[in-house]
Amino acid sequence: MTLRLAVTPGEPAGIGPDLLLQVIQTGCPHELVAIADPQMLEERAQLLGLDLRLRPLEKTSRPLAPGELTVVPCPLAVTARPGHVDKQNAPAIIQSLDLAIAGCLDKTYSALITGPINKAVINDAGIPFSGHTEYLADHSHTEQVVMMLATEDLRVALTTTHLPLSEVAGAITPELLETCLRILQRELIEKFAIARPRILVCGLNPHAGENGHLGREEITIITPLLKKLNAEGFNLNGPLPADTLFTAKYLDEADAVLAMYHDQGLPVLKYQGFGKAVNITLGLPFIRTSVDHGTALELAGSGRASTGSLAYAIDCAARLASVSNTSHDESGNG
């Protein structure tokens, strides 16, 4: 089955367009649909010396031949110059996301793959924007989502995402933690086909609070909630000290890790698999994956940016969509 996958290249002055154009040089068994400015894609392909044949969105999806790319036009306000961001193009970046969300919700696309964006440029344009994850949740009317990064060997989900460290402890409530764990559990079962996920849960404080001497959140919030969910049939291990959780002793027996905050869980994952990792938003009414890196403005237009993370994000989106389609077919036949 040929899947139709939406791709938003992200910041037009960054490496997102470069990576997409490089990836399609070998073709794709699925149809990648770039929601972007066609002129920008053609100019970047010419700069990079890459083949590009744009085709319109048609009724039936079909695989991409080498150098071929389906495009849904989303014009920029001004010409994109590699390495030089322009806040005048921020509305087009947002419009590309809106078009992608609408297409995923109406099932035009089986999944969404997002390229890297520059949050500062969007905010400088007067558009409040804290990140892809939050924007996709808000505009798909999803109350709560979970950000998870994954490599072939490690999955790390986050209880809180883009918060100042000073606000993390206050944000971690029993309600938030329970919602995150239920979403993580459900998505691992439904999208990753893991029958009974084994989830490791980090403590918030050093040494997981050291029996209350280094913080009490483990005692008052995390441990009671884990006991409650394990009594329901969850397979949760924690709260564990983050400095020992990320070792083979624990990870070899786990399907995923839930960290309490961004820089508790992601440095380990990115050290292990940077450039070969994918960002997955759990809990949305559609599949969304993304690269694990930024816009790398200094590499834009050079042809030296690695396609590893985008290629993995595309592959992961296709695999998750295939599992989702299979499970829906089976439930419909039951």
C-alpha positions in Angstrom: 0.0 0.0 0.0 1.4 3.4 -1.0 1.0 5.8 1.9 0.6 9.6 1.4 2.8 11.4 3.9 2.8 15.2 4.4 6.1 16.9 4.9 6.6 20.5 6.1 10.2 21.4 5.4 10.2 24.0 8.2 12.4 27.2 8.2 13.0 27.9 4.5 16.4 29.4 5.2 17.5 26.3 7.0 18.5 22.8 6.1 14.9 21.4 6.0 14.4 21.9 2.3 17.9 20.6 1.5 17.3 17.4 3.4 14.0 16.7 1.7 15.5 17.3 -1.7 18.4 15.0 -0.9 16.2 12.3 0.5 14.0 12.1 -2.7 17.0 11.5 -5.0 16.7 7.8 -4.5 12.9 7.8 -4.8 10.4 6.6 -2.2 7.9 3.7 -2.0 5.4 6.2 -0.5 4.2 9.5 -1.7 5.9 12.5 0.0 3.8 15.7 -0.2 5.8 18.8 0.5 3.7 21.7 1.8 6.0 24.4 0.7 6.8 27.2 -1.8 7.5 25.4 -5.2 9.8 28.3 -6.3 11.9 27.9 -3.1 12.2 24.1 -3.7 13.3 24.6 -7.3 15.8 27.3 -6.4 17.3 25.2 -3.6 17.5 22.1 -5.9 19.3 24.2 -8.5 21.7 25.5 -5.9 22.4 22.0 -4.6 22.7 20.5 -8.1 19.9 18.0 -7.5 17.2 16.7 -9.7 13.7 17.8 -9.0 10.4 17.2 -10.8 7.4 18.6 -8.9 4.0 17.1 -9.5 0.6 18.2 -8.2 -1.5 16.3 -5.6 -3.7 13.9 -7.4 -6.6 11.8 -6.4 -4.6 8.5 -5.9 -1.3 8.3 -4.2 1.6 6.7 -6.0 5.3 6.1 -5.1 8.0 8.7 -6.0 10.5 8.1 -8.7 14.0 9.4 -8.0 14.0 13.2 -7.9 10.2 13.4 -7.9 8.2 15.2 -5.3 4.5 16.0 -4.8 3.9 19.6 -3.7 1.0 21.6 -2.2 1.9 25.2 -2.8 2.4 27.4 0.3 4.0 30.6 -1.1 6.6 32.6 0.9 6.3 36.3 1.3 9.9 36.9 0.3 12.6 34.8 -1.4 14.3 32.5 1.0 18.1 32.9 1.2 19.9 29.9 2.7 21.4 30.8 6.1 19.4 34.1 6.4 16.1 33.9 8.2 13.4 36.5 7.5 10.5 37.0 9.8 8.3 38.0 6.8 8.2 34.3 6.0 7.0 33.2 9.4 3.2 33.3 8.4 4.0 30.9 5.5 5.7 28.5 8.0 2.6 28.5 10.2 0.3 28.2 7.1 2.1 25.1 6.0 1.4 23.5 9.4 -2.2 24.5 9.3 -2.6 22.9 5.8 -0.8 19.8 7.1 -3.0 19.5 10.2 -6.2 19.9 8.1 -5.0 17.2 5.7 -4.2 14.8 8.4 -7.5 15.3 10.1 -9.5 14.7 6.9 -7.3 11.6 6.2 -5.7 13.1 3.0 -2.4 12.2 4.6 -1.5 9.1 6.7 1.1 11.0 8.7 2.9 14.3 9.1 6.7 14.7 9.1 8.0 18.1 10.2 11.3 19.7 9.4 13.2 22.0 11.8 11.9 25.5 12.6 13.3 28.6 14.2 10.9 29.5 17.1 12.5 32.9 17.7 11.8 34.1 14.1 8.2 33.1 14.4 7.8 34.9 17.7 9.7 37.9 16.4 7.0 38.1 13.7 4.4 38.5 16.4 3.1 34.9 16.3 3.1 33.2 19.7 4.8 29.9 19.2 6.4 27.6 21.8 7.1 24.7 19.5 5.6 22.1 17.0 4.3 19.8 19.8 2.3 22.5 21.5 1.0 24.0 18.2 -0.1 20.7 16.8 -2.0 19.9 20.0 -3.7 23.2 20.2 -4.8 23.2 16.5 -6.0 19.7 16.5 -8.0 20.4 19.6 -6.0 17.8 21.6 -6.0 18.5 25.3 -2.8 16.6 26.2 0.0 15.2 24.1 3.3 13.5 25.0 6.6 14.3 23.3 8.8 11.2 22.7 12.2 10.9 21.0 13.3 7.5 19.8 16.2 5.7 18.2 16.2 2.1 17.1 17.3 1.1 20.7 15.8 3.8 23.0 12.5 5.6 23.5 12.3 8.6 25.9 9.0 10.4 26.6 8.7 13.6 28.5 6.3 14.6 31.3 7.0 18.3 30.7 8.5 19.8 27.6 9.5 23.4 26.9 9.4 24.8 30.4 12.0 26.8 32.4 13.6 24.5 34.9 12.4 26.7 37.7 8.8 25.8 36.8 9.1 22.0 36.3 8.5 20.8 39.9 5.3 22.8 40.2 4.1 21.5 36.8 4.4 17.9 37.8 1.0 17.0 39.3 -0.6 13.6 39.8 -3.1 14.5 37.1 -0.4 15.4 34.5 1.7 12.3 35.3 -1.2 10.0 35.0 -2.3 11.5 31.7 1.2 11.2 30.3 1.6 7.6 31.4 -1.8 6.6 30.0 -1.1 8.2 26.6 2.4 6.6 26.5 0.9 3.2 27.4 -1.9 3.4 24.8 0.4 4.6 22.0 3.0 1.9 22.6 0.3 -0.7 22.4 -1.6 0.8 19.4 1.1 2.3 17.3 4.2 0.2 18.2 2.3 -3.1 18.7 3.8 -3.7 22.1 1.3 -5.9 24.0 2.4 -5.0 27.5 4.8 -2.1 27.5 7.6 -2.0 30.1 8.0 1.6 31.1 10.8 3.0 33.3 9.9 6.2 35.2 12.5 8.7 36.3 12.4 10.4 39.6 12.4 14.2 39.6 15.1 14.9 42.2 18.7 13.6 42.4 18.8 10.0 43.6 15.0 10.0 43.2 14.7 12.1 46.3 16.9 10.0 48.6 13.9 9.0 50.7 12.7 12.6 51.0 16.0 14.2 51.9 16.5 15.7 48.4 12.9 16.4 47.6 9.5 14.8 48.3 7.8 14.7 44.9 8.8 11.0 44.5 7.0 10.3 47.8 3.9 12.5 47.5 3.3 12.3 43.7 5.2 9.8 41.7 5.2 6.6 43.8 1.5 6.7 44.7 0.6 7.2 41.1 2.8 4.3 39.9 1.3 2.0 42.5 -2.2 3.0 41.3 -1.5 2.3 37.7 0.4 -0.9 38.3 -2.6 -2.2 40.2 -4.6 -1.6 37.0 -2.1 -3.8 35.0 0.5 -1.3 33.9 4.1 -2.5 34.0 5.9 0.5 35.5 9.2 0.6 37.3 10.2 3.7 39.3 10.7 6.3 40.4 14.3 5.5 39.5 17.3 7.9 39.8 18.0 9.2 36.3 21.7 8.8 36.7 21.4 5.0 37.0 18.2 4.4 35.0 20.0 5.1 31.7 22.2 2.0 32.0 22.0 -1.4 30.4 20.8 -3.0 33.6 17.5 -1.2 33.3 17.2 -0.3 29.6 17.7 -3.9 28.4 14.4 -4.7 30.2 12.4 -1.7 29.0 10.3 -0.5 26.1 10.3 3.2 27.0 11.5 5.7 29.6 9.4 8.5 31.0 11.5 11.5 32.0 10.2 14.3 34.2 11.7 17.1 32.1 13.4 17.9 28.8 17.0 18.0 29.8 16.7 15.0 32.0 15.9 12.5 29.3 17.0 14.0 26.0 20.8 14.5 26.4 21.2 10.7 26.9 19.1 9.9 23.9 20.8 12.4 21.7 24.3 11.3 22.8 23.3 7.8 21.9 21.7 8.5 18.5 21.9 12.1 17.4 21.2 12.4 13.7 19.5 9.0 13.8 16.7 9.8 16.1 13.1 10.9 15.5 10.7 13.1 17.5 7.2 11.5 17.8 4.2 13.3 19.2 2.0 10.9 21.1 -1.7 11.5 21.7 -2.6 13.4 18.5 -5.4 12.2 16.3 -2.8 11.6 13.6 0.8 10.4 13.4 3.5 13.1 13.6 7.2 12.6 13.4 10.0 15.1 13.2 13.8 15.4 12.9 15.9 15.5 16.1 17.9 18.6 15.1 17.6 22.3 14.4 17.7 24.5 11.4 21.5 24.5 11.1 21.5 27.7 9.2 25.3 27.5 8.6 24.8 24.4 6.5 21.8 25.5 4.5 22.5 25.4 0.8 25.9 23.6 1.2 24.8 20.0 0.6 26.7 19.0 3.7 23.8 18.4 6.0 23.1 14.7 7.0 19.8 13.3 6.0 19.9 10.6 8.6 17.2 12.0 11.0 14.8 13.0 8.2 15.1 9.6 6.5 14.4 7.9 9.9 11.5 10.2 10.6 9.9 9.3 7.2 10.6 5.6 7.7 9.1 5.8 11.3 6.0 7.6 10.1 5.4 5.1 7.4 5.8 2.2 9.8 3.5 3.7 12.4 0.9 4.5 9.8 1.1 0.9 8.5 0.6 -0.5 12.0 -2.3 1.9 12.6 -3.9 1.0 9.3 -3.5 -2.7 10.1 -5.0 -2.4 13.6 -8.0 -0.4 12.2 -8.6 -3.0 9.5 -8.5 -5.8 12.1 -10.9 -3.9 14.5 -13.2 -3.3 11.6 -13.2 -7.0 10.7 -13.8 -8.2 14.2 
